[in-house]
């Protein structure tokens, strides 16, 4: 997943809906039923989240290689700035 793919907000909305449905279906509010509802939520969402994380990690490796995120971000930003400066010089000349 690319950061611009919108998966973060989509995942947050799905989490909210699934959690709300799990809690809505409670017949009584006790620690045991709440724990059960939260476990059902986790069971339903975890496979999707793990798959999404794996795709995101794979795509990051394809795009940036096998480096840490903070280093990747700094390197990518510097490379973009350098390329932009070169292009501005080229256009100005």
BATOR-577570 format. One record per atom (N, C-alpha, C): y, x, z; residue in one letter; atom name; residue number from 1. Coordinates in pm, 1 decimal, m for minus. Layout:
BEGIN
+----------+----------+----------+---------+-------+-----+
:        Y :        X :        Z : residuo : atomo : num :
+----------+----------+----------+---------+-------+-----+
:        Y :        X :        Z :       A :    CA : NUM :
...
+----------+----------+----------+---------+-------+-----+
This chain:
BEGIN
+----------+----------+----------+---------+-------+-----+
:        Y :        X :        Z : residuo : atomo : num :
+----------+----------+----------+---------+-------+-----+
:   m118.1 :     83.3 :      0.0 :       X :     N :   1 :
:      0.0 :      0.0 :      0.0 :       X :    CA :   1 :
:    124.3 :     87.6 :      0.0 :       X :     C :   1 :
:    215.6 :     55.7 :    m80.0 :       X :     N :   2 :
:    343.5 :    124.0 :    m75.7 :       X :    CA :   2 :
:    429.0 :     56.9 :     31.0 :       X :     C :   2 :
:    520.9 :    132.0 :     91.8 :       X :     N :   3 :
:    606.3 :     70.2 :    193.6 :       X :    CA :   3 :
:    682.0 :    m50.9 :    140.0 :       X :     C :   3 :
:    707.2 :    m52.6 :     10.8 :       X :     N :   4 :
:    783.2 :   m162.7 :    m48.2 :       X :    CA :   4 :
:    695.5 :   m281.0 :    m88.9 :       X :     C :   4 :
:    566.7 :   m275.9 :    m56.6 :       X :     N :   5 :
:    477.1 :   m383.0 :   m101.1 :       X :    CA :   5 :
:    489.3 :   m510.3 :    m18.4 :       X :     C :   5 :
:    557.8 :   m504.0 :     94.7 :       X :     N :   6 :
:    578.5 :   m623.9 :    174.9 :       X :    CA :   6 :
:    462.0 :   m658.9 :    266.7 :       X :     C :   6 :
:    366.3 :   m569.4 :    281.4 :       X :     N :   7 :
:    249.3 :   m601.0 :    362.6 :       X :    CA :   7 :
:    281.2 :   m611.7 :    511.3 :       X :     C :   7 :
:    381.0 :   m538.6 :    558.5 :       X :     N :   8 :
:    417.4 :   m547.2 :    700.6 :       X :    CA :   8 :
:    461.9 :   m687.1 :    739.4 :       X :     C :   8 :
:    561.1 :   m742.2 :    669.8 :       X :     N :   9 :
:    605.2 :   m878.1 :    702.3 :       X :    CA :   9 :
:    495.8 :   m983.2 :    679.1 :       X :     C :   9 :
:    417.6 :   m965.6 :    573.3 :       X :     N :  10 :
:    309.6 :  m1061.6 :    546.1 :       X :    CA :  10 :
:    207.1 :  m1056.8 :    658.5 :       X :     C :  10 :
:    172.7 :   m936.1 :    701.2 :       X :     N :  11 :
:     76.6 :   m920.5 :    810.9 :       X :    CA :  11 :
:    130.3 :   m983.6 :    939.7 :       X :     C :  11 :
:    257.6 :   m964.9 :    966.6 :       X :     N :  12 :
:    318.2 :  m1022.7 :   1086.8 :       X :    CA :  12 :
:    311.9 :  m1175.5 :   1083.8 :       X :     C :  12 :
:    338.5 :  m1232.6 :    967.2 :       X :     N :  13 :
:    332.3 :  m1379.1 :    956.1 :       X :    CA :  13 :
:    189.2 :  m1429.8 :    973.9 :       X :     C :  13 :
:     94.0 :  m1360.6 :    911.5 :       X :     N :  14 :
:    m46.2 :  m1401.4 :    927.4 :       X :    CA :  14 :
:    m90.4 :  m1388.6 :   1072.2 :       X :     C :  14 :
:    m51.4 :  m1279.4 :   1137.7 :       X :     N :  15 :
:    m83.6 :  m1262.5 :   1279.3 :       X :    CA :  15 :
:    m29.4 :  m1378.6 :   1361.5 :       X :     C :  15 :
:     95.0 :  m1415.3 :   1335.6 :       X :     N :  16 :
:    157.4 :  m1524.0 :   1411.0 :       X :    CA :  16 :
:     83.6 :  m1655.8 :   1390.3 :       X :     C :  16 :
:     47.2 :  m1685.8 :   1266.6 :       X :     N :  17 :
:    m21.6 :  m1812.6 :   1237.8 :       X :    CA :  17 :
:   m159.3 :  m1815.7 :   1301.6 :       X :     C :  17 :
:   m235.6 :  m1706.9 :   1285.8 :       X :     N :  18 :
:   m371.5 :  m1703.3 :   1341.4 :       X :    CA :  18 :
:   m366.4 :  m1709.3 :   1493.5 :       X :     C :  18 :
:   m273.4 :  m1636.1 :   1554.8 :       X :     N :  19 :
:   m260.7 :  m1639.5 :   1700.5 :       X :    CA :  19 :
:   m218.0 :  m1778.0 :   1748.9 :       X :     C :  19 :
:   m122.3 :  m1837.6 :   1681.2 :       X :     N :  20 :
:    m77.7 :  m1972.3 :   1719.0 :       X :    CA :  20 :
:   m192.3 :  m2072.5 :   1708.9 :       X :     C :  20 :
:   m270.7 :  m2063.5 :   1601.8 :       X :     N :  21 :
:   m385.2 :  m2154.5 :   1586.6 :       X :    CA :  21 :
:   m489.0 :  m2132.5 :   1695.7 :       X :     C :  21 :
:   m514.0 :  m2006.1 :   1729.7 :       X :     N :  22 :
:   m611.3 :  m1976.6 :   1836.0 :       X :    CA :  22 :
:   m565.3 :  m2035.0 :   1969.1 :       X :     C :  22 :
:   m437.5 :  m2024.6 :   1999.4 :       X :     N :  23 :
:   m385.6 :  m2077.2 :   2125.8 :       X :    CA :  23 :
:   m373.4 :  m2229.5 :   2123.4 :       X :     C :  23 :
:   m342.1 :  m2283.7 :   2006.0 :       X :     N :  24 :
:   m326.7 :  m2428.8 :   1993.5 :       X :    CA :  24 :
:   m458.3 :  m2501.1 :   2021.4 :       X :     C :  24 :
:   m568.0 :  m2437.5 :   1984.7 :       X :     N :  25 :
:   m699.7 :  m2500.5 :   2000.4 :       X :    CA :  25 :
:   m752.6 :  m2494.4 :   2143.3 :       X :     C :  25 :
:   m678.0 :  m2437.5 :   2235.9 :       X :     N :  26 :
:   m723.4 :  m2431.3 :   2375.1 :       X :    CA :  26 :
:   m735.3 :  m2572.0 :   2433.7 :       X :     C :  26 :
:   m844.9 :  m2596.4 :   2501.4 :       X :     N :  27 :
:   m860.7 :  m2726.4 :   2567.4 :       X :    CA :  27 :
:   m811.7 :  m2721.9 :   2711.2 :       X :     C :  27 :
:   m810.7 :  m2601.2 :   2767.8 :       X :     N :  28 :
:   m754.8 :  m2582.1 :   2901.7 :       X :    CA :  28 :
:   m694.4 :  m2442.0 :   2906.7 :       X :     C :  28 :
:   m599.9 :  m2424.7 :   2996.7 :       X :     N :  29 :
:   m532.0 :  m2296.0 :   3006.3 :       X :    CA :  29 :
:   m580.1 :  m2224.5 :   3131.7 :       X :     C :  29 :
:   m678.1 :  m2140.5 :   3109.7 :       X :     N :  30 :
:   m731.4 :  m2056.9 :   3217.2 :       X :    CA :  30 :
:   m738.6 :  m1914.3 :   3163.8 :       X :     C :  30 :
:   m748.3 :  m1817.5 :   3251.8 :       X :     N :  31 :
:   m760.8 :  m1679.5 :   3203.7 :       X :    CA :  31 :
:   m880.2 :  m1661.6 :   3107.9 :       X :     C :  31 :
:   m988.1 :  m1731.4 :   3135.1 :       X :     N :  32 :
:  m1107.4 :  m1718.4 :   3051.9 :       X :    CA :  32 :
:  m1085.2 :  m1775.7 :   2911.8 :       X :     C :  32 :
:  m1024.0 :  m1893.9 :   2902.2 :       X :     N :  33 :
:  m1002.6 :  m1954.0 :   2770.2 :       X :    CA :  33 :
:   m897.0 :  m1876.8 :   2689.9 :       X :     C :  33 :
:   m795.4 :  m1824.5 :   2760.1 :       X :     N :  34 :
:   m694.8 :  m1743.3 :   2691.5 :       X :    CA :  34 :
:   m758.1 :  m1614.8 :   2639.4 :       X :     C :  34 :
:   m840.2 :  m1551.5 :   2722.4 :       X :     N :  35 :
:   m910.5 :  m1430.3 :   2678.2 :       X :    CA :  35 :
:   m999.0 :  m1458.3 :   2558.1 :       X :     C :  35 :
:  m1066.3 :  m1571.8 :   2560.4 :       X :     N :  36 :
:  m1152.8 :  m1608.9 :   2448.2 :       X :    CA :  36 :
:  m1069.9 :  m1632.0 :   2321.6 :       X :     C :  36 :
:   m956.9 :  m1698.3 :   2334.5 :       X :     N :  37 :
:   m869.3 :  m1723.1 :   2219.2 :       X :    CA :  37 :
:   m816.9 :  m1591.6 :   2161.7 :       X :     C :  37 :
:   m778.2 :  m1499.4 :   2248.2 :       X :     N :  38 :
:   m729.2 :  m1369.7 :   2202.3 :       X :    CA :  38 :
:   m840.0 :  m1288.6 :   2135.4 :       X :     C :  38 :
:   m960.6 :  m1300.5 :   2185.7 :       X :     N :  39 :
:  m1074.3 :  m1231.7 :   2124.0 :       X :    CA :  39 :
:  m1104.6 :  m1289.7 :   1985.9 :       X :     C :  39 :
:  m1094.1 :  m1421.8 :   1972.8 :       X :     N :  40 :
:  m1114.3 :  m1485.6 :   1841.8 :       X :    CA :  40 :
:  m1006.0 :  m1439.8 :   1743.0 :       X :     C :  40 :
:   m884.6 :  m1430.7 :   1791.3 :       X :     N :  41 :
:   m774.3 :  m1381.5 :   1707.7 :       X :    CA :  41 :
:   m804.0 :  m1239.9 :   1659.8 :       X :     C :  41 :
:   m845.1 :  m1154.3 :   1751.6 :       X :     N :  42 :
:   m876.0 :  m1015.8 :   1717.0 :       X :    CA :  42 :
:   m991.3 :  m1009.5 :   1617.2 :       X :     C :  42 :
:  m1093.9 :  m1088.4 :   1639.8 :       X :     N :  43 :
:  m1209.8 :  m1089.9 :   1550.7 :       X :    CA :  43 :
:  m1171.4 :  m1134.1 :   1410.1 :       X :     C :  43 :
:  m1080.7 :  m1230.1 :   1400.7 :       X :     N :  44 :
:  m1039.2 :  m1280.3 :   1269.3 :       X :    CA :  44 :
:   m946.2 :  m1183.6 :   1197.0 :       X :     C :  44 :
:   m855.5 :  m1120.5 :   1267.9 :       X :     N :  45 :
:   m753.1 :  m1037.9 :   1202.9 :       X :    CA :  45 :
:   m794.0 :   m892.1 :   1181.7 :       X :     C :  45 :
:   m875.6 :   m837.3 :   1269.6 :       X :     N :  46 :
:   m904.9 :   m694.1 :   1266.0 :       X :    CA :  46 :
:   m964.4 :   m645.9 :   1133.3 :       X :     C :  46 :
:  m1060.1 :   m714.2 :   1072.3 :       X :     N :  47 :
:  m1112.9 :   m663.7 :    944.3 :       X :    CA :  47 :
:  m1004.7 :   m652.3 :    836.4 :       X :     C :  47 :
:   m917.2 :   m750.9 :    829.2 :       X :     N :  48 :
:   m809.9 :   m747.6 :    730.5 :       X :    CA :  48 :
:   m713.7 :   m632.4 :    758.9 :       X :     C :  48 :
:   m676.5 :   m614.9 :    883.1 :       X :     N :  49 :
:   m581.6 :   m510.3 :    919.4 :       X :    CA :  49 :
:   m642.5 :   m371.8 :    894.7 :       X :     C :  49 :
:   m770.1 :   m354.3 :    928.6 :       X :     N :  50 :
:   m835.4 :   m225.6 :    903.4 :       X :    CA :  50 :
:   m839.6 :   m194.4 :    754.0 :       X :     C :  50 :
:   m870.6 :   m293.8 :    672.6 :       X :     N :  51 :
:   m875.1 :   m273.0 :    527.5 :       X :    CA :  51 :
:   m736.9 :   m239.0 :    473.5 :       X :     C :  51 :
:   m635.3 :   m307.9 :    521.1 :       X :     N :  52 :
:   m498.8 :   m282.2 :    477.1 :       X :    CA :  52 :
:   m455.5 :   m141.5 :    518.4 :       X :     C :  52 :
:   m490.5 :   m100.4 :    638.1 :       X :     N :  53 :
:   m457.5 :     34.1 :    686.0 :       X :    CA :  53 :
:   m525.6 :    140.3 :    599.7 :       X :     C :  53 :
:   m652.1 :    118.0 :    567.2 :       X :     N :  54 :
:   m726.1 :    213.9 :    484.3 :       X :    CA :  54 :
:   m663.0 :    226.5 :    345.4 :       X :     C :  54 :
:   m623.8 :    113.9 :    286.3 :       X :     N :  55 :
:   m558.4 :    118.3 :    154.1 :       X :    CA :  55 :
:   m425.3 :    192.2 :    162.4 :       X :     C :  55 :
:   m350.4 :    165.5 :    267.5 :       X :     N :  56 :
:   m221.3 :    231.1 :    285.7 :       X :    CA :  56 :
:   m239.1 :    381.5 :    301.9 :       X :     C :  56 :
:   m335.6 :    420.9 :    381.1 :       X :     N :  57 :
:   m362.2 :    562.7 :    403.6 :       X :    CA :  57 :
:   m404.8 :    631.3 :    273.5 :       X :     C :  57 :
:   m492.1 :    564.2 :    196.5 :       X :     N :  58 :
:   m536.9 :    619.4 :     68.0 :       X :    CA :  58 :
:   m418.6 :    636.7 :    m27.3 :       X :     C :  58 :
:   m334.3 :    536.4 :    m36.1 :       X :     N :  59 :
:   m219.4 :    544.2 :   m125.2 :       X :    CA :  59 :
:   m121.2 :    653.2 :    m83.2 :       X :     C :  59 :
:   m104.2 :    670.4 :     46.7 :       X :     N :  60 :
:    m15.1 :    776.2 :     95.2 :       X :    CA :  60 :
:    m69.6 :    913.2 :     56.2 :       X :     C :  60 :
:   m200.6 :    929.9 :     66.1 :       X :     N :  61 :
:   m260.6 :   1058.0 :     26.0 :       X :    CA :  61 :
:   m244.4 :   1081.5 :   m123.3 :       X :     C :  61 :
:   m259.0 :    975.8 :   m203.0 :       X :     N :  62 :
:   m243.2 :    989.5 :   m347.7 :       X :    CA :  62 :
:    m98.9 :   1029.0 :   m380.5 :       X :     C :  62 :
:     m4.1 :    963.4 :   m316.7 :       X :     N :  63 :
:    136.5 :    988.6 :   m346.6 :       X :    CA :  63 :
:    189.9 :   1118.8 :   m287.4 :       X :     C :  63 :
:    149.0 :   1150.6 :   m165.6 :       X :     N :  64 :
:    212.1 :   1260.5 :    m93.9 :       X :    CA :  64 :
:    118.7 :   1374.5 :    m57.2 :       X :     C :  64 :
:     m9.6 :   1360.9 :    m82.1 :       X :     N :  65 :
:   m104.7 :   1464.0 :    m41.9 :       X :    CA :  65 :
:   m144.3 :   1446.1 :    102.9 :       X :     C :  65 :
:   m216.0 :   1541.6 :    154.0 :       X :     N :  66 :
:   m268.5 :   1532.0 :    290.0 :       X :    CA :  66 :
:   m174.8 :   1603.2 :    387.1 :       X :     C :  66 :
:    m60.4 :   1540.0 :    414.5 :       X :     N :  67 :
:     38.5 :   1595.7 :    506.9 :       X :    CA :  67 :
:     77.8 :   1490.0 :    608.0 :       X :     C :  67 :
:    139.5 :   1533.2 :    716.3 :       X :     N :  68 :
:    184.5 :   1438.8 :    818.5 :       X :    CA :  68 :
:    300.3 :   1355.3 :    766.5 :       X :     C :  68 :
:    311.7 :   1233.7 :    816.5 :       X :     N :  69 :
:    413.5 :   1139.7 :    767.5 :       X :    CA :  69 :
:    554.9 :   1193.0 :    786.7 :       X :     C :  69 :
:    584.6 :   1250.3 :    901.9 :       X :     N :  70 :
:    720.9 :   1296.0 :    926.4 :       X :    CA :  70 :
:    758.4 :   1408.6 :    830.3 :       X :     C :  70 :
:    666.3 :   1499.5 :    804.4 :       X :     N :  71 :
:    691.1 :   1608.0 :    710.3 :       X :    CA :  71 :
:    705.0 :   1552.2 :    569.0 :       X :     C :  71 :
:    620.3 :   1456.6 :    535.8 :       X :     N :  72 :
:    625.5 :   1394.5 :    403.1 :       X :    CA :  72 :
:    760.2 :   1329.2 :    379.7 :       X :     C :  72 :
:    807.2 :   1253.9 :    475.5 :       X :     N :  73 :
:    934.4 :   1184.6 :    461.1 :       X :    CA :  73 :
:   1048.5 :   1283.7 :    442.9 :       X :     C :  73 :
:   1050.6 :   1387.1 :    523.8 :       X :     N :  74 :
:   1156.8 :   1486.6 :    514.2 :       X :    CA :  74 :
:   1150.5 :   1559.4 :    380.3 :       X :     C :  74 :
:   1030.0 :   1597.0 :    338.5 :       X :     N :  75 :
:   1013.4 :   1668.5 :    211.7 :       X :    CA :  75 :
:   1053.4 :   1580.5 :     95.0 :       X :     C :  75 :
:   1009.5 :   1455.9 :     96.5 :       X :     N :  76 :
:   1040.5 :   1363.3 :    m11.6 :       X :    CA :  76 :
:   1190.7 :   1339.3 :    m19.4 :       X :     C :  76 :
:   1255.3 :   1319.5 :     93.3 :       X :     N :  77 :
:   1399.2 :   1295.3 :     96.2 :       X :    CA :  77 :
:   1474.4 :   1417.0 :     43.0 :       X :     C :  77 :
:   1435.6 :   1538.0 :     84.7 :       X :     N :  78 :
:   1500.8 :   1659.0 :     36.9 :       X :    CA :  78 :
:   1479.6 :   1674.8 :   m112.7 :       X :     C :  78 :
:   1359.7 :   1649.5 :   m160.5 :       X :     N :  79 :
:   1331.7 :   1661.3 :   m304.1 :       X :    CA :  79 :
:   1416.0 :   1562.6 :   m384.1 :       X :     C :  79 :
:   1430.1 :   1441.1 :   m333.1 :       X :     N :  80 :
:   1511.7 :   1341.0 :   m402.3 :       X :    CA :  80 :
:   1658.5 :   1383.1 :   m405.3 :       X :     C :  80 :
:   1708.2 :   1435.1 :   m292.8 :       X :     N :  81 :
:   1847.0 :   1480.2 :   m287.4 :       X :    CA :  81 :
:   1869.8 :   1595.0 :   m385.5 :       X :     C :  81 :
:   1774.9 :   1691.0 :   m386.9 :       X :     N :  82 :
:   1787.8 :   1804.6 :   m478.4 :       X :    CA :  82 :
:   1787.6 :   1758.6 :   m623.3 :       X :     C :  82 :
:   1698.5 :   1666.8 :   m656.6 :       X :     N :  83 :
:   1691.4 :   1615.8 :   m793.9 :       X :    CA :  83 :
:   1819.4 :   1542.2 :   m831.5 :       X :     C :  83 :
:   1873.4 :   1465.9 :   m738.0 :       X :     N :  84 :
:   1997.4 :   1393.0 :   m764.0 :       X :    CA :  84 :
:   2113.8 :   1489.1 :   m785.3 :       X :     C :  84 :
:   2121.7 :   1594.6 :   m705.0 :       X :     N :  85 :
:   2227.9 :   1694.2 :   m722.1 :       X :    CA :  85 :
:   2217.0 :   1764.0 :   m857.7 :       X :     C :  85 :
:   2093.7 :   1797.9 :   m898.3 :       X :     N :  86 :
:   2072.7 :   1862.0 :  m1028.9 :       X :    CA :  86 :
:   2118.8 :   1768.9 :  m1141.1 :       X :     C :  86 :
:   2083.5 :   1643.0 :  m1129.9 :       X :     N :  87 :
:   2121.1 :   1546.1 :  m1233.2 :       X :    CA :  87 :
:   2273.2 :   1528.8 :  m1238.6 :       X :     C :  87 :
:   2337.8 :   1523.2 :  m1124.2 :       X :     N :  88 :
:   2484.0 :   1511.2 :  m1122.1 :       X :    CA :  88 :
:   2549.5 :   1633.8 :  m1186.6 :       X :     C :  88 :
:   2496.8 :   1753.1 :  m1158.0 :       X :     N :  89 :
:   2551.4 :   1874.7 :  m1219.6 :       X :    CA :  89 :
:   2531.1 :   1870.6 :  m1370.2 :       X :     C :  89 :
:   2413.6 :   1827.5 :  m1413.6 :       X :     N :  90 :
:   2383.1 :   1823.0 :  m1554.7 :       X :    CA :  90 :
:   2477.0 :   1727.2 :  m1625.8 :       X :     C :  90 :
:   2499.2 :   1611.0 :  m1567.0 :       X :     N :  91 :
:   2586.6 :   1510.6 :  m1627.6 :       X :    CA :  91 :
:   2732.3 :   1559.0 :  m1629.0 :       X :     C :  91 :
:   2772.4 :   1626.6 :  m1523.2 :       X :     N :  92 :
:   2909.9 :   1675.1 :  m1513.0 :       X :    CA :  92 :
:   2939.0 :   1786.0 :  m1614.9 :       X :     C :  92 :
:   2839.3 :   1864.2 :  m1648.1 :       X :     N :  93 :
:   2859.4 :   1975.9 :  m1742.4 :       X :    CA :  93 :
:   2859.6 :   1931.1 :  m1882.7 :       X :     C :  93 :
+----------+----------+----------+---------+-------+-----+
